[in-house]
Amino acid sequence: MKLWHYALLVFFGGCCYGILSTFVKLAYAAGFTVTEVTGGQYFFGTMLTWIVVLFTKKNKLTVKQTTKLVLSGIPFGLTGIFYYQSLQTLNASLAIIFLFQFVWIGTLFEWLFQKKRPTQRKIISIMILLIGSILVANILFQECVALSWKGAIWGLCAALTFSTFIFLSSSVEKETPPILKSAFLSTGAVITVFVIFPPTFLFDFNLVAGLIPYGLALGVFGIFLPPLLFSIGMPHVGSGLGTILTASELPMAVSMSSLVLAEHVSWLQWIGVLIILVGIVNSNIGRVSSEAIELPTYREFYE
């Protein structure tokens, strides 16, 4: 499997996160609260992941390996919590700017912990992505942008935990089958979420029944697919390039808002989307592997 195949998997993982905002808005419009939407997303996603594990080859992990994976899922759960907290005092366009700082934090992690100095091309790509994110967020031409230090700190915490999750996906227990690794990461995340947001909604059958369509959609695109795709791709592309590739989240979020929710997207925002895609492509130029290995197989995903 070539490097660009792994890069594509990480890119699609980022796209999955971009789909979430549309389903979150639909869930809110249906009357569900932040606690119910967040809890439903992690609960249904984790359950789905473990159901898939039941039908795959069983691999024994030591207590130490299991503990490392579950603990590595904590930043996964904290990211959503911190981001939702930032939205309490910041508007969505400003909050996404703070969250988007993960594109350079991941490269910093790679430099500090793995001694991989960022290349000039990677630094240029990060600058391009940040410029594109500002255009997409459309904050330059807003008449009033209220900055809250509390919201800014929560947003930066979300960026930090998301970068940490991506870094751990690329470095922790690389030999563990991706689907099993994903299941334990999700377990760590759902435990974290339920500690902070007790899942009392699970005891209301009618509420859960109504939440299922939204919870499953959010679970698939937010909990099931991204950790699985990251577990396969991140060890090969590295956390630095990985965080750049997951910048695909923002263009996908804008596209979904326009196509599904019929929200107005200005031409300047579309230019921002194109700039982000240019930044992602620029980061991958020259990194395409010349080795021709087979495409992903059932074994690579599940065993």
Contacts in CASP RR format, 6 or more apart in sequence:
PFRMAT RR
TARGET T0000
AUTHOR 0000-0000-0000
METHOD contacts of the structure
MODEL  1
MKLWHYALLVFFGGCCYGILSTFVKLAYAAGFTVTEVTGGQYFFGTMLTW
IVVLFTKKNKLTVKQTTKLVLSGIPFGLTGIFYYQSLQTLNASLAIIFLF
QFVWIGTLFEWLFQKKRPTQRKIISIMILLIGSILVANILFQECVALSWK
GAIWGLCAALTFSTFIFLSSSVEKETPPILKSAFLSTGAVITVFVIFPPT
FLFDFNLVAGLIPYGLALGVFGIFLPPLLFSIGMPHVGSGLGTILTASEL
PMAVSMSSLVLAEHVSWLQWIGVLIILVGIVNSNIGRVSSEAIELPTYRE
FYE
1 293 0 8 1.000
1 294 0 8 1.000
1 295 0 8 1.000
1 296 0 8 1.000
1 300 0 8 1.000
2 288 0 8 1.000
2 289 0 8 1.000
2 290 0 8 1.000
2 291 0 8 1.000
2 292 0 8 1.000
2 293 0 8 1.000
3 236 0 8 1.000
3 237 0 8 1.000
3 287 0 8 1.000
3 288 0 8 1.000
3 289 0 8 1.000
4 284 0 8 1.000
4 287 0 8 1.000
4 288 0 8 1.000
4 289 0 8 1.000
5 295 0 8 1.000
5 296 0 8 1.000
6 232 0 8 1.000
6 233 0 8 1.000
6 236 0 8 1.000
6 237 0 8 1.000
7 233 0 8 1.000
7 237 0 8 1.000
7 241 0 8 1.000
7 242 0 8 1.000
7 245 0 8 1.000
7 284 0 8 1.000
7 287 0 8 1.000
9 229 0 8 1.000
9 232 0 8 1.000
9 233 0 8 1.000
9 296 0 8 1.000
10 229 0 8 1.000
10 230 0 8 1.000
10 233 0 8 1.000
10 234 0 8 1.000
10 237 0 8 1.000
10 242 0 8 1.000
10 245 0 8 1.000
10 246 0 8 1.000
11 245 0 8 1.000
11 246 0 8 1.000
11 248 0 8 1.000
11 280 0 8 1.000
12 225 0 8 1.000
12 229 0 8 1.000
12 248 0 8 1.000
13 225 0 8 1.000
13 226 0 8 1.000
13 229 0 8 1.000
13 230 0 8 1.000
13 246 0 8 1.000
13 248 0 8 1.000
14 226 0 8 1.000
14 245 0 8 1.000
14 246 0 8 1.000
14 247 0 8 1.000
14 248 0 8 1.000
14 249 0 8 1.000
14 252 0 8 1.000
15 248 0 8 1.000
15 249 0 8 1.000
15 252 0 8 1.000
16 221 0 8 1.000
16 222 0 8 1.000
16 225 0 8 1.000
16 226 0 8 1.000
16 229 0 8 1.000
17 221 0 8 1.000
17 222 0 8 1.000
17 226 0 8 1.000
17 246 0 8 1.000
17 249 0 8 1.000
17 252 0 8 1.000
17 253 0 8 1.000
18 221 0 8 1.000
18 248 0 8 1.000
18 249 0 8 1.000
18 250 0 8 1.000
18 252 0 8 1.000
18 253 0 8 1.000
18 256 0 8 1.000
19 221 0 8 1.000
19 252 0 8 1.000
19 253 0 8 1.000
19 256 0 8 1.000
20 41 0 8 1.000
20 218 0 8 1.000
20 221 0 8 1.000
20 222 0 8 1.000
20 253 0 8 1.000
21 253 0 8 1.000
21 256 0 8 1.000
21 257 0 8 1.000
22 253 0 8 1.000
22 256 0 8 1.000
22 257 0 8 1.000
22 260 0 8 1.000
22 261 0 8 1.000
23 214 0 8 1.000
23 215 0 8 1.000
23 217 0 8 1.000
23 218 0 8 1.000
23 221 0 8 1.000
24 37 0 8 1.000
24 218 0 8 1.000
25 261 0 8 1.000
26 214 0 8 1.000
26 261 0 8 1.000
27 36 0 8 1.000
27 37 0 8 1.000
27 211 0 8 1.000
27 214 0 8 1.000
27 215 0 8 1.000
27 218 0 8 1.000
28 37 0 8 1.000
30 210 0 8 1.000
30 214 0 8 1.000
32 211 0 8 1.000
32 214 0 8 1.000
34 84 0 8 1.000
35 197 0 8 1.000
35 201 0 8 1.000
36 201 0 8 1.000
36 207 0 8 1.000
36 211 0 8 1.000
37 211 0 8 1.000
37 214 0 8 1.000
37 215 0 8 1.000
37 218 0 8 1.000
38 80 0 8 1.000
38 81 0 8 1.000
38 84 0 8 1.000
38 193 0 8 1.000
38 197 0 8 1.000
39 190 0 8 1.000
39 193 0 8 1.000
39 194 0 8 1.000
39 197 0 8 1.000
39 199 0 8 1.000
39 201 0 8 1.000
40 199 0 8 1.000
40 201 0 8 1.000
40 211 0 8 1.000
40 214 0 8 1.000
40 215 0 8 1.000
40 218 0 8 1.000
40 219 0 8 1.000
41 215 0 8 1.000
41 218 0 8 1.000
41 219 0 8 1.000
41 222 0 8 1.000
41 223 0 8 1.000
42 77 0 8 1.000
42 186 0 8 1.000
42 189 0 8 1.000
42 190 0 8 1.000
42 193 0 8 1.000
42 194 0 8 1.000
42 219 0 8 1.000
42 223 0 8 1.000
43 190 0 8 1.000
43 194 0 8 1.000
43 199 0 8 1.000
43 202 0 8 1.000
43 215 0 8 1.000
44 212 0 8 1.000
44 215 0 8 1.000
44 216 0 8 1.000
44 218 0 8 1.000
44 219 0 8 1.000
44 223 0 8 1.000
45 186 0 8 1.000
45 215 0 8 1.000
45 216 0 8 1.000
45 218 0 8 1.000
45 219 0 8 1.000
45 220 0 8 1.000
45 222 0 8 1.000
45 223 0 8 1.000
45 224 0 8 1.000
46 183 0 8 1.000
46 186 0 8 1.000
46 187 0 8 1.000
46 189 0 8 1.000
46 190 0 8 1.000
46 223 0 8 1.000
48 216 0 8 1.000
48 219 0 8 1.000
48 220 0 8 1.000
48 223 0 8 1.000
48 224 0 8 1.000
49 179 0 8 1.000
49 182 0 8 1.000
49 183 0 8 1.000
49 186 0 8 1.000
49 223 0 8 1.000
49 224 0 8 1.000
49 227 0 8 1.000
49 228 0 8 1.000
50 183 0 8 1.000
50 187 0 8 1.000
52 179 0 8 1.000
52 183 0 8 1.000
52 224 0 8 1.000
53 179 0 8 1.000
53 180 0 8 1.000
53 183 0 8 1.000
56 177 0 8 1.000
56 179 0 8 1.000
56 180 0 8 1.000
56 302 0 8 1.000
56 303 0 8 1.000
57 177 0 8 1.000
57 302 0 8 1.000
57 303 0 8 1.000
59 176 0 8 1.000
59 177 0 8 1.000
59 180 0 8 1.000
59 303 0 8 1.000
61 69 0 8 1.000
61 176 0 8 1.000
61 180 0 8 1.000
61 184 0 8 1.000
65 173 0 8 1.000
65 176 0 8 1.000
66 184 0 8 1.000
68 172 0 8 1.000
68 173 0 8 1.000
69 172 0 8 1.000
69 173 0 8 1.000
69 176 0 8 1.000
69 181 0 8 1.000
69 184 0 8 1.000
69 185 0 8 1.000
70 184 0 8 1.000
70 185 0 8 1.000
70 187 0 8 1.000
70 188 0 8 1.000
70 191 0 8 1.000
71 188 0 8 1.000
72 165 0 8 1.000
72 168 0 8 1.000
72 169 0 8 1.000
72 172 0 8 1.000
72 184 0 8 1.000
72 185 0 8 1.000
72 188 0 8 1.000
73 165 0 8 1.000
73 168 0 8 1.000
73 184 0 8 1.000
73 185 0 8 1.000
73 186 0 8 1.000
73 187 0 8 1.000
73 188 0 8 1.000
73 189 0 8 1.000
73 192 0 8 1.000
74 188 0 8 1.000
74 189 0 8 1.000
74 192 0 8 1.000
75 161 0 8 1.000
75 162 0 8 1.000
75 164 0 8 1.000
75 165 0 8 1.000
75 168 0 8 1.000
76 161 0 8 1.000
76 165 0 8 1.000
76 185 0 8 1.000
76 186 0 8 1.000
76 188 0 8 1.000
76 189 0 8 1.000
76 192 0 8 1.000
76 227 0 8 1.000
77 161 0 8 1.000
77 188 0 8 1.000
77 189 0 8 1.000
77 190 0 8 1.000
77 192 0 8 1.000
77 193 0 8 1.000
78 157 0 8 1.000
78 158 0 8 1.000
78 161 0 8 1.000
78 192 0 8 1.000
79 158 0 8 1.000
79 161 0 8 1.000
79 162 0 8 1.000
79 165 0 8 1.000
80 158 0 8 1.000
81 192 0 8 1.000
81 193 0 8 1.000
81 196 0 8 1.000
81 197 0 8 1.000
82 154 0 8 1.000
82 155 0 8 1.000
82 157 0 8 1.000
82 158 0 8 1.000
82 161 0 8 1.000
83 95 0 8 1.000
83 99 0 8 1.000
83 154 0 8 1.000
83 155 0 8 1.000
83 158 0 8 1.000
85 151 0 8 1.000
85 154 0 8 1.000
85 155 0 8 1.000
86 95 0 8 1.000
86 98 0 8 1.000
86 99 0 8 1.000
86 151 0 8 1.000
86 152 0 8 1.000
86 154 0 8 1.000
86 155 0 8 1.000
86 158 0 8 1.000
87 95 0 8 1.000
88 151 0 8 1.000
88 154 0 8 1.000
89 148 0 8 1.000
89 150 0 8 1.000
89 151 0 8 1.000
89 154 0 8 1.000
90 98 0 8 1.000
90 146 0 8 1.000
90 147 0 8 1.000
90 148 0 8 1.000
90 151 0 8 1.000
90 152 0 8 1.000
90 155 0 8 1.000
91 145 0 8 1.000
91 146 0 8 1.000
93 137 0 8 1.000
93 138 0 8 1.000
93 139 0 8 1.000
93 142 0 8 1.000
93 145 0 8 1.000
94 137 0 8 1.000
94 139 0 8 1.000
94 145 0 8 1.000
94 146 0 8 1.000
94 147 0 8 1.000
95 151 0 8 1.000
95 155 0 8 1.000
96 133 0 8 1.000
96 136 0 8 1.000
96 137 0 8 1.000
96 250 0 8 1.000
97 133 0 8 1.000
97 134 0 8 1.000
97 137 0 8 1.000
97 139 0 8 1.000
98 151 0 8 1.000
98 152 0 8 1.000
98 154 0 8 1.000
98 155 0 8 1.000
98 156 0 8 1.000
98 158 0 8 1.000
98 159 0 8 1.000
99 155 0 8 1.000
99 158 0 8 1.000
99 159 0 8 1.000
99 162 0 8 1.000
100 129 0 8 1.000
100 130 0 8 1.000
100 133 0 8 1.000
100 159 0 8 1.000
100 247 0 8 1.000
100 250 0 8 1.000
101 156 0 8 1.000
101 159 0 8 1.000
102 159 0 8 1.000
102 160 0 8 1.000
102 162 0 8 1.000
102 163 0 8 1.000
102 166 0 8 1.000
102 243 0 8 1.000
102 246 0 8 1.000
103 126 0 8 1.000
103 129 0 8 1.000
103 130 0 8 1.000
103 133 0 8 1.000
103 243 0 8 1.000
103 244 0 8 1.000
103 247 0 8 1.000
104 126 0 8 1.000
104 130 0 8 1.000
104 243 0 8 1.000
105 159 0 8 1.000
105 160 0 8 1.000
105 163 0 8 1.000
105 243 0 8 1.000
106 163 0 8 1.000
106 166 0 8 1.000
106 167 0 8 1.000
106 239 0 8 1.000
106 240 0 8 1.000
106 242 0 8 1.000
106 243 0 8 1.000
107 118 0 8 1.000
107 122 0 8 1.000
107 123 0 8 1.000
107 126 0 8 1.000
107 239 0 8 1.000
107 240 0 8 1.000
107 243 0 8 1.000
107 244 0 8 1.000
109 163 0 8 1.000
109 164 0 8 1.000
109 167 0 8 1.000
109 239 0 8 1.000
109 240 0 8 1.000
110 116 0 8 1.000
110 118 0 8 1.000
110 167 0 8 1.000
110 238 0 8 1.000
110 239 0 8 1.000
110 240 0 8 1.000
111 117 0 8 1.000
111 118 0 8 1.000
113 167 0 8 1.000
113 171 0 8 1.000
114 171 0 8 1.000
114 239 0 8 1.000
116 240 0 8 1.000
118 126 0 8 1.000
118 240 0 8 1.000
121 282 0 8 1.000
121 283 0 8 1.000
121 285 0 8 1.000
122 240 0 8 1.000
122 241 0 8 1.000
122 244 0 8 1.000
122 283 0 8 1.000
124 282 0 8 1.000
125 244 0 8 1.000
125 279 0 8 1.000
125 280 0 8 1.000
125 282 0 8 1.000
125 283 0 8 1.000
126 244 0 8 1.000
128 275 0 8 1.000
128 276 0 8 1.000
128 278 0 8 1.000
128 279 0 8 1.000
128 282 0 8 1.000
129 244 0 8 1.000
129 247 0 8 1.000
129 275 0 8 1.000
129 276 0 8 1.000
129 279 0 8 1.000
129 280 0 8 1.000
131 272 0 8 1.000
131 275 0 8 1.000
132 272 0 8 1.000
132 273 0 8 1.000
132 275 0 8 1.000
132 276 0 8 1.000
133 247 0 8 1.000
133 250 0 8 1.000
133 272 0 8 1.000
133 276 0 8 1.000
134 140 0 8 1.000
135 268 0 8 1.000
135 269 0 8 1.000
135 271 0 8 1.000
135 272 0 8 1.000
135 275 0 8 1.000
136 250 0 8 1.000
136 251 0 8 1.000
136 254 0 8 1.000
136 269 0 8 1.000
136 272 0 8 1.000
136 273 0 8 1.000
136 276 0 8 1.000
138 266 0 8 1.000
138 268 0 8 1.000
138 269 0 8 1.000
139 145 0 8 1.000
141 268 0 8 1.000
163 239 0 8 1.000
163 243 0 8 1.000
165 185 0 8 1.000
166 230 0 8 1.000
166 234 0 8 1.000
166 239 0 8 1.000
166 242 0 8 1.000
166 243 0 8 1.000
166 246 0 8 1.000
167 239 0 8 1.000
169 185 0 8 1.000
169 227 0 8 1.000
169 230 0 8 1.000
169 231 0 8 1.000
169 234 0 8 1.000
169 239 0 8 1.000
170 230 0 8 1.000
170 233 0 8 1.000
170 234 0 8 1.000
170 235 0 8 1.000
170 237 0 8 1.000
170 238 0 8 1.000
170 239 0 8 1.000
170 242 0 8 1.000
171 235 0 8 1.000
171 239 0 8 1.000
173 181 0 8 1.000
174 235 0 8 1.000
176 231 0 8 1.000
177 301 0 8 1.000
177 302 0 8 1.000
177 303 0 8 1.000
178 228 0 8 1.000
178 231 0 8 1.000
178 232 0 8 1.000
178 300 0 8 1.000
178 301 0 8 1.000
178 302 0 8 1.000
179 228 0 8 1.000
179 231 0 8 1.000
179 301 0 8 1.000
179 302 0 8 1.000
181 227 0 8 1.000
181 231 0 8 1.000
182 224 0 8 1.000
182 227 0 8 1.000
182 228 0 8 1.000
182 231 0 8 1.000
185 227 0 8 1.000
185 231 0 8 1.000
186 223 0 8 1.000
186 224 0 8 1.000
186 227 0 8 1.000
189 223 0 8 1.000
190 223 0 8 1.000
201 207 0 8 1.000
201 208 0 8 1.000
201 211 0 8 1.000
202 208 0 8 1.000
228 301 0 8 1.000
232 296 0 8 1.000
232 300 0 8 1.000
232 301 0 8 1.000
234 242 0 8 1.000
237 245 0 8 1.000
241 283 0 8 1.000
241 284 0 8 1.000
241 287 0 8 1.000
244 279 0 8 1.000
244 280 0 8 1.000
244 283 0 8 1.000
245 280 0 8 1.000
245 283 0 8 1.000
245 284 0 8 1.000
247 276 0 8 1.000
247 279 0 8 1.000
247 280 0 8 1.000
248 276 0 8 1.000
248 277 0 8 1.000
248 280 0 8 1.000
250 273 0 8 1.000
250 276 0 8 1.000
251 273 0 8 1.000
251 276 0 8 1.000
251 277 0 8 1.000
254 265 0 8 1.000
254 269 0 8 1.000
254 270 0 8 1.000
254 273 0 8 1.000
255 273 0 8 1.000
257 263 0 8 1.000
257 265 0 8 1.000
258 264 0 8 1.000
258 265 0 8 1.000
END
